[in-house]
Amino acid sequence: MLDFVFWLLSYVVPFLAVLTIIVFVHEMGHYLVARWNGVAIQTFSVGFGRELIGWNDRHGTRWRLSAVPLGGYVRFVGDMNAASIPDPEANANVDPALAPRLFVNKSVWQRIAIVAAGPIANVLLTFLVLYALLLGYGRYTIPPVIGEVVSGSVAESAGFVPGDRITAVDGYAVHGFEDFQRYVATSPERQVVVELLRDDQAVTLSLVPEAVQVEDRFGNNQRIGRIGVARSVEETDVTLYRPGPVEAIGMTVEEIRFIIQRTAAFIGDFFVGRGDVEQLGGPVKVAKVSGEVATLGIVALINLMALLSLNIGIFNLLPIPMLDGGHLMYYIAEAIRGRPLSMRVQEIGFRFGFALVMALMVFTLFNDTIFAHFGILR
C-alpha cells in the first residue's frame, strides 16, 4: 500500500498536474478565439469520458472536468463529436437565429484562426515560462572554450584545437560551454556547423557527431551526439548570467526555435533510418519523466511543463486529420479551392487520422511497457 501511495505521489500526481495545465491552456486558446469570433460553444472539457464536476456559464457553455485526464476538447454547437467534425443533420435543422454562430458557418479564415489558436497558446505558454525563468533565475554558464581534444576523435578530424572559443552551432548563439554540449548532443549522426574564434580569427568547421548511448542521472539510456572535446571547470569559471528583459526575449525565442528544429530533426530521423524507438515515449514515459524531474524541484518541473507544452503544440500541427493540423489542412485547401472538400473526403480523412493516432498511441504505450519490462526505463 505504501509503495502504491509513493508511486501515486511521485509519478501520477506530477504528470497529471503538468498535463492538465498544458491541456487547459491549449483548449483555452481554441475557446477564446472562438468566443471572440462569435461561435456558440457547447462544452469545454478537461479530460474525456464521464463528467466528474461541471457547471454551465451564462453563455450556455458546459465546463467540465472528466474522468480520463489524458487530454481535453472544446466542442462547438453543431459538432458531431469532440473532434469538431460537423454534423450535417444538426446544421440543417438548427434554429435560424443560431445558424450564424455555428463554427461551420464562419469564414474559412475565422476557422483557421480558431483551430490554430490551440497550438499557438501552447507556444505562448512555453515562451512565458522560459522567459520568466530566465529573468527570475538567470543561468549559470561556463566560458565556451575548448580545453582538450581527444586523440582520434571526430573533433580532432574536423580540426578543433585546445583554446578554440565556440561562438555558434548551426546558427544558434553559444553563450556557454553547456550550450555547445547541448547543441552537439542533440545532433547524433547529423551534420553540424560550428563557428569559433581562434587567435581572434573566425573559423567555421563542419562535422558529424557520432551517436553514443549514455545513462542519465535517473538511469535512463539516452542516444546523444559526441565529438570528443572537454574542458576542466574551476569554481571561478562558473558565473551567473542575468540577461536584461529585451535580451531575454531574443534568448527565449532562440531557445524555442532550437527545440522546434531539433524536434523536427528527431522526427525526420525515422524517415532516413536513424531513428531510435527507445526515445519515443507515450503517457507512461512522460509520467516517469515527470516524476523524476519533480524530484529536482518545482522549477525543474515547471521547465519540463514548458517543453512538453511546446512539443504538444508541434505535434498537434502535424497534417493528420483528427489533429489541429489536419483541420488546418482541410481549411487551407478550402481557401485555395474556394469551396470546402466534400464531406465524404473529410470523413475518409478523419477515419484515417483516427486510425493513425490510435496506432501511434498503442505503439508508444507498448514501447514504454516493453522497455520498462526489460529495464531500459528503470
KESE-688480 format. One record per residue (C-alpha): residue number from 1; x, y, z. Coordinates in Angstrom, 3 decimals. Each point is the difference from the previous one (the first is absolute). Layout:
KESE-688480
{NUM,{X,Y,Z}}
...
END
This chain:
KESE-688480
{1,{0.000,0.000,0.000}}
{2,{2.816,2.398,0.875}}
{3,{1.694,-0.832,-3.309}}
{4,{-3.193,0.878,-1.868}}
{5,{-0.369,3.308,1.841}}
{6,{3.653,0.820,-0.734}}
{7,{-0.507,-0.826,-3.682}}
{8,{-3.169,2.085,-0.106}}
{9,{1.597,3.054,1.598}}
{10,{3.357,-0.321,-1.785}}
{11,{-1.134,-0.681,-3.558}}
{12,{-3.753,0.313,-0.584}}
{13,{-0.636,3.276,1.843}}
{14,{2.857,1.989,-1.666}}
{15,{-0.949,-1.440,-3.408}}
{16,{-3.689,0.885,0.341}}
{17,{0.798,3.459,1.360}}
{18,{2.260,0.762,-2.973}}
{19,{-2.372,-1.514,-2.573}}
{20,{-3.086,1.742,1.388}}
{21,{1.614,3.434,-0.246}}
{22,{1.212,-0.665,-3.551}}
{23,{-3.404,-1.295,-1.138}}
{24,{-1.858,2.880,1.667}}
{25,{2.217,2.595,-1.710}}
{26,{-0.336,-1.735,-3.387}}
{27,{-3.790,-0.218,0.175}}
{28,{-0.266,3.520,1.406}}
{29,{1.749,1.217,-3.151}}
{30,{-2.743,-1.591,-2.122}}
{31,{-2.708,1.242,2.357}}
{32,{1.067,3.644,0.163}}
{33,{0.444,0.466,-3.753}}
{34,{-3.281,-1.812,-0.663}}
{35,{-1.766,2.241,2.522}}
{36,{1.546,3.117,-1.559}}
{37,{-1.341,-1.137,-3.370}}
{38,{-3.522,-0.550,1.326}}
{39,{-0.022,-3.813,-0.116}}
{40,{-2.552,-1.802,2.196}}
{41,{1.941,-2.371,2.272}}
{42,{-1.703,-3.054,1.448}}
{43,{2.714,-1.506,2.235}}
{44,{3.426,0.780,1.420}}
{45,{1.412,-3.214,1.466}}
{46,{3.270,-0.841,1.717}}
{47,{0.166,-3.766,-0.351}}
{48,{-2.219,-2.487,-1.842}}
{49,{-2.775,-2.347,1.002}}
{50,{-2.413,0.354,2.899}}
{51,{-0.370,3.444,1.536}}
{52,{1.258,0.325,3.580}}
{53,{-0.697,3.681,0.593}}
{54,{-1.792,2.464,-2.248}}
{55,{-1.959,3.218,-0.255}}
{56,{-1.627,2.201,-2.647}}
{57,{1.088,3.584,-0.543}}
{58,{-2.240,2.880,-1.094}}
{59,{0.877,-0.643,-3.677}}
{60,{-1.374,-3.551,0.183}}
{61,{3.412,-1.722,-0.050}}
{62,{0.377,-3.081,2.172}}
{63,{3.342,0.038,1.850}}
{64,{0.985,-3.458,1.166}}
{65,{2.750,-2.011,1.610}}
{66,{-0.199,-3.553,-1.326}}
{67,{1.106,-3.388,1.263}}
{68,{2.818,-0.749,-2.449}}
{69,{2.568,2.813,0.466}}
{70,{2.026,-0.668,-3.141}}
{71,{-1.096,2.856,-2.210}}
{72,{-2.930,2.313,-0.511}}
{73,{-2.163,1.691,-2.589}}
{74,{-2.184,2.968,-0.894}}
{75,{-3.188,-1.097,-1.731}}
{76,{-1.894,2.542,-2.053}}
{77,{-3.770,0.015,-0.469}}
{78,{-0.734,-2.010,-3.154}}
{79,{3.016,-2.298,0.310}}
{80,{-0.543,-3.735,-0.338}}
{81,{2.577,-0.793,2.679}}
{82,{2.940,1.378,2.000}}
{83,{2.235,-0.129,-3.084}}
{84,{-1.976,2.939,-1.507}}
{85,{-1.386,-2.018,-2.887}}
{86,{-3.090,1.893,-1.246}}
{87,{-3.368,-1.732,0.348}}
{88,{-1.872,0.614,-3.290}}
{89,{-3.370,-0.960,1.534}}
{90,{0.427,2.343,2.962}}
{91,{1.048,2.855,-2.287}}
{92,{-2.978,-0.554,-2.285}}
{93,{-2.488,0.113,2.876}}
{94,{1.558,2.769,2.076}}
{95,{-1.986,3.025,1.122}}
{96,{0.546,2.724,-2.647}}
{97,{0.864,2.461,2.766}}
{98,{2.831,-2.298,1.133}}
{99,{1.325,-0.859,-3.477}}
{100,{2.395,3.005,-0.288}}
{101,{1.675,-1.127,3.267}}
{102,{0.830,-3.501,-1.218}}
{103,{3.697,-0.704,-0.526}}
{104,{-0.690,-1.553,-3.393}}
{105,{-1.662,3.215,-1.204}}
{106,{2.935,2.246,0.878}}
{107,{2.390,1.122,-2.723}}
{108,{2.885,-2.308,-0.821}}
{109,{2.475,2.520,1.435}}
{110,{-1.912,0.148,3.281}}
{111,{0.038,-3.790,0.194}}
{112,{3.729,-0.044,-0.732}}
{113,{0.606,2.509,2.799}}
{114,{-2.087,-2.003,2.471}}
{115,{1.731,-3.292,-0.770}}
{116,{3.497,1.494,-0.006}}
{117,{-0.623,1.734,3.332}}
{118,{0.476,-3.211,2.024}}
{119,{3.574,-0.764,-1.114}}
{120,{0.842,3.717,0.076}}
{121,{-1.174,0.123,3.640}}
{122,{2.399,-2.872,0.769}}
{123,{2.875,1.899,-1.597}}
{124,{-0.900,3.149,1.949}}
{125,{-0.071,-1.997,3.246}}
{126,{3.481,-1.312,-0.770}}
{127,{1.268,3.492,-0.781}}
{128,{-1.447,1.543,3.161}}
{129,{1.365,-2.750,2.264}}
{130,{3.494,-0.050,-1.521}}
{131,{0.146,3.801,-0.070}}
{132,{-1.094,0.289,3.646}}
{133,{2.505,-2.636,1.130}}
{134,{2.802,1.695,-1.918}}
{135,{-0.798,3.410,1.486}}
{136,{-0.676,-1.316,3.484}}
{137,{2.874,-2.447,0.384}}
{138,{2.459,0.846,-2.745}}
{139,{2.278,-2.826,-1.081}}
{140,{3.305,-1.376,1.181}}
{141,{2.512,-0.114,-2.792}}
{142,{3.569,-1.077,-0.782}}
{143,{2.197,1.711,-2.628}}
{144,{-0.375,-1.927,-3.288}}
{145,{3.702,-0.679,-0.402}}
{146,{1.301,-3.456,-0.927}}
{147,{2.550,-1.338,2.453}}
{148,{0.720,-3.425,-1.475}}
{149,{-0.470,-1.784,-3.320}}
{150,{-0.047,-3.798,0.265}}
{151,{2.509,-1.715,-2.265}}
{152,{-1.624,-1.805,-2.911}}
{153,{-3.379,1.643,0.651}}
{154,{-2.458,1.607,-2.404}}
{155,{1.079,3.398,1.334}}
{156,{3.665,-0.631,-0.765}}
{157,{-0.852,-1.121,-3.543}}
{158,{-2.120,3.134,-0.476}}
{159,{2.899,2.271,1.049}}
{160,{-0.842,1.114,3.561}}
{161,{2.910,0.995,2.210}}
{162,{0.222,0.922,3.703}}
{163,{-0.729,3.678,0.574}}
{164,{-2.685,0.278,-2.697}}
{165,{-2.854,2.223,1.200}}
{166,{-3.361,-1.170,-1.333}}
{167,{-2.365,2.771,-1.113}}
{168,{-2.824,-1.836,-1.804}}
{169,{-1.260,-3.438,-1.037}}
{170,{-2.318,-0.283,-3.006}}
{171,{-0.717,3.713,0.334}}
{172,{-0.945,-0.204,3.692}}
{173,{2.021,2.319,2.204}}
{174,{2.178,-1.726,2.602}}
{175,{0.004,1.863,3.313}}
{176,{1.831,-2.686,1.955}}
{177,{1.693,-3.387,-0.314}}
{178,{-3.258,-1.623,1.138}}
{179,{-1.701,1.394,-3.140}}
{180,{2.677,-1.550,-2.203}}
{181,{-0.433,-3.371,1.724}}
{182,{-3.782,0.116,-0.369}}
{183,{0.029,0.981,-3.666}}
{184,{2.409,-2.822,-0.821}}
{185,{-1.749,-2.548,2.240}}
{186,{-3.333,0.556,-1.791}}
{187,{1.532,-0.678,-3.430}}
{188,{1.139,-3.640,-0.041}}
{189,{1.110,-0.998,-3.512}}
{190,{-1.184,3.335,-1.427}}
{191,{2.357,2.573,-1.464}}
{192,{0.550,3.114,2.087}}
{193,{1.803,3.212,-0.898}}
{194,{2.079,1.534,2.784}}
{195,{1.198,3.600,-0.016}}
{196,{2.919,0.882,2.258}}
{197,{2.753,2.478,0.699}}
{198,{3.625,-1.135,-0.197}}
{199,{2.638,2.634,0.737}}
{200,{-2.707,2.626,-0.590}}
{201,{-0.656,-1.414,-3.466}}
{202,{-3.416,-1.366,-1.002}}
{203,{0.055,-3.676,-0.980}}
{204,{-2.847,-2.221,-1.189}}
{205,{0.138,-3.796,0.342}}
{206,{-2.449,-2.712,-1.082}}
{207,{-0.250,-3.414,1.607}}
{208,{-2.380,-2.854,0.755}}
{209,{-0.213,-0.975,3.701}}
{210,{0.111,-3.724,0.618}}
{211,{-3.004,-1.572,1.730}}
{212,{0.653,-1.470,3.443}}
{213,{-2.187,-1.431,2.750}}
{214,{0.361,1.634,3.414}}
{215,{-1.827,-0.411,3.289}}
{216,{-1.587,3.053,1.612}}
{217,{-0.192,0.689,3.730}}
{218,{-3.208,-2.032,0.259}}
{219,{1.437,-3.061,-1.732}}
{220,{-1.740,0.563,-3.359}}
{221,{1.852,-0.717,-3.230}}
{222,{0.358,2.977,-2.334}}
{223,{1.303,0.095,-3.573}}
{224,{2.104,3.137,-0.413}}
{225,{2.629,1.470,-2.298}}
{226,{3.640,0.185,1.111}}
{227,{3.054,1.473,-1.725}}
{228,{2.810,-0.447,2.565}}
{229,{0.690,3.369,1.617}}
{230,{0.071,0.964,3.663}}
{231,{1.144,2.667,2.420}}
{232,{0.863,0.040,3.668}}
{233,{-2.192,2.229,2.157}}
{234,{1.245,2.022,2.927}}
{235,{-2.321,1.654,2.476}}
{236,{0.960,3.404,-1.375}}
{237,{-1.057,-1.074,-3.514}}
{238,{-3.692,-0.214,0.947}}
{239,{-1.885,3.276,-0.133}}
{240,{-3.664,0.954,0.346}}
{241,{-1.141,1.861,-3.098}}
{242,{-3.139,2.146,0.261}}
{243,{-1.189,1.409,-3.343}}
{244,{-2.056,3.177,-0.183}}
{245,{-3.715,-0.143,-0.926}}
{246,{0.632,0.722,-3.699}}
{247,{2.951,-2.380,-0.355}}
{248,{-1.990,-2.700,1.799}}
{249,{-2.696,0.222,-2.694}}
{250,{2.542,-0.792,-2.698}}
{251,{1.539,-2.829,2.033}}
{252,{-3.424,-1.532,0.677}}
{253,{-1.056,0.212,-3.649}}
{254,{3.278,-1.636,-1.025}}
{255,{-0.535,-2.772,2.553}}
{256,{-3.487,-0.685,-1.366}}
{257,{1.319,0.025,-3.571}}
{258,{2.701,-2.474,1.027}}
{259,{-2.501,-2.375,1.634}}
{260,{-2.301,0.107,-3.039}}
{261,{2.887,-0.610,-2.404}}
{262,{1.428,-2.879,2.020}}
{263,{-3.470,-1.542,0.432}}
{264,{-0.536,0.124,-3.766}}
{265,{3.445,-1.551,-0.522}}
{266,{-0.822,-2.738,2.514}}
{267,{-3.198,-0.851,-1.897}}
{268,{1.872,0.175,-3.308}}
{269,{2.544,-2.546,1.233}}
{270,{-2.652,-2.707,-0.147}}
{271,{-0.486,0.601,-3.729}}
{272,{3.712,-0.480,-0.762}}
{273,{0.659,-2.978,2.270}}
{274,{1.770,1.825,2.847}}
{275,{-2.919,0.050,2.418}}
{276,{0.277,-1.704,3.376}}
{277,{-3.326,-1.459,1.191}}
{278,{1.274,0.014,3.576}}
{279,{-0.260,3.783,-0.050}}
{280,{-3.706,-0.063,-0.907}}
{281,{-2.257,0.243,3.013}}
{282,{-3.664,0.005,0.833}}
{283,{-1.926,0.739,3.187}}
{284,{1.980,-2.541,2.048}}
{285,{3.347,1.497,-0.897}}
{286,{-1.217,3.574,0.400}}
{287,{-1.369,-0.878,3.441}}
{288,{3.317,-1.573,0.941}}
{289,{1.992,2.986,-1.205}}
{290,{-2.376,2.374,1.812}}
{291,{0.513,-1.899,3.237}}
{292,{3.767,-0.015,-0.417}}
{293,{0.154,3.697,-0.809}}
{294,{-2.292,0.784,2.936}}
{295,{2.733,-1.320,2.320}}
{296,{2.216,2.850,-1.238}}
{297,{-2.442,2.644,1.217}}
{298,{-2.967,2.053,-1.156}}
{299,{2.091,2.174,-2.348}}
{300,{1.222,-3.070,-1.900}}
{301,{-3.579,-1.295,-0.258}}
{302,{-1.238,3.360,-1.308}}
{303,{2.791,-0.022,-2.588}}
{304,{-1.046,-3.503,-1.076}}
{305,{-3.598,1.203,-0.300}}
{306,{1.135,2.753,-2.367}}
{307,{1.906,-2.470,-2.185}}
{308,{-2.889,-2.471,-0.103}}
{309,{-2.411,2.815,-0.852}}
{310,{2.108,0.946,-2.997}}
{311,{0.294,-3.609,-1.171}}
{312,{-3.753,-0.563,0.335}}
{313,{-0.595,3.176,-1.993}}
{314,{2.355,-1.227,-2.728}}
{315,{-1.573,-3.467,-0.045}}
{316,{-3.492,1.479,-0.360}}
{317,{1.115,1.899,-3.100}}
{318,{0.909,-3.183,-1.877}}
{319,{-2.234,-0.245,-3.116}}
{320,{-1.937,-2.978,1.322}}
{321,{-3.810,0.079,0.014}}
{322,{-1.287,-0.114,3.613}}
{323,{2.828,2.327,1.037}}
{324,{-0.059,3.788,-0.335}}
{325,{2.430,-0.262,-2.904}}
{326,{-2.436,-2.236,-1.887}}
{327,{-2.815,2.523,0.434}}
{328,{2.330,2.754,-1.183}}
{329,{0.891,-2.093,-3.047}}
{330,{-3.686,-0.266,-0.899}}
{331,{-0.637,3.724,0.502}}
{332,{3.074,1.053,-1.966}}
{333,{-1.185,-2.252,-2.846}}
{334,{-3.397,1.688,0.259}}
{335,{1.594,3.450,-0.138}}
{336,{1.935,-0.978,-3.140}}
{337,{-2.905,-1.779,-1.752}}
{338,{-2.631,2.547,1.025}}
{339,{-2.252,-2.755,1.367}}
{340,{0.348,-2.656,2.702}}
{341,{1.025,-3.572,-0.675}}
{342,{-2.899,-2.402,-0.272}}
{343,{-1.289,-1.558,3.222}}
{344,{0.938,-3.413,-1.412}}
{345,{3.639,1.020,-0.444}}
{346,{0.081,1.580,3.448}}
{347,{-1.563,-3.086,1.583}}
{348,{2.569,-2.301,-1.625}}
{349,{2.761,2.303,1.206}}
{350,{-1.324,0.047,3.559}}
{351,{-0.225,-3.787,0.070}}
{352,{3.555,-0.303,-1.272}}
{353,{1.197,2.589,2.500}}
{354,{-1.797,-1.732,2.867}}
{355,{1.589,-3.337,-0.936}}
{356,{3.443,1.596,-0.281}}
{357,{-0.264,1.810,3.346}}
{358,{-1.295,-3.141,1.727}}
{359,{2.810,-2.070,-1.539}}
{360,{2.571,2.517,1.214}}
{361,{-1.489,-0.016,3.496}}
{362,{-0.002,-3.801,0.141}}
{363,{3.567,-0.153,-1.317}}
{364,{1.355,2.497,2.513}}
{365,{-1.854,-1.703,2.856}}
{366,{1.349,-3.384,-1.131}}
{367,{3.446,1.558,-0.408}}
{368,{-0.103,1.414,3.535}}
{369,{-1.161,-3.302,1.466}}
{370,{2.519,-2.193,-1.837}}
{371,{3.025,2.162,0.840}}
{372,{-1.167,0.393,3.572}}
{373,{-0.372,-3.790,0.285}}
{374,{3.524,-0.624,-1.231}}
{375,{1.452,2.680,2.231}}
{376,{0.795,2.532,-2.693}}
{377,{-2.319,2.456,1.743}}
{378,{1.169,-0.671,3.531}}
END
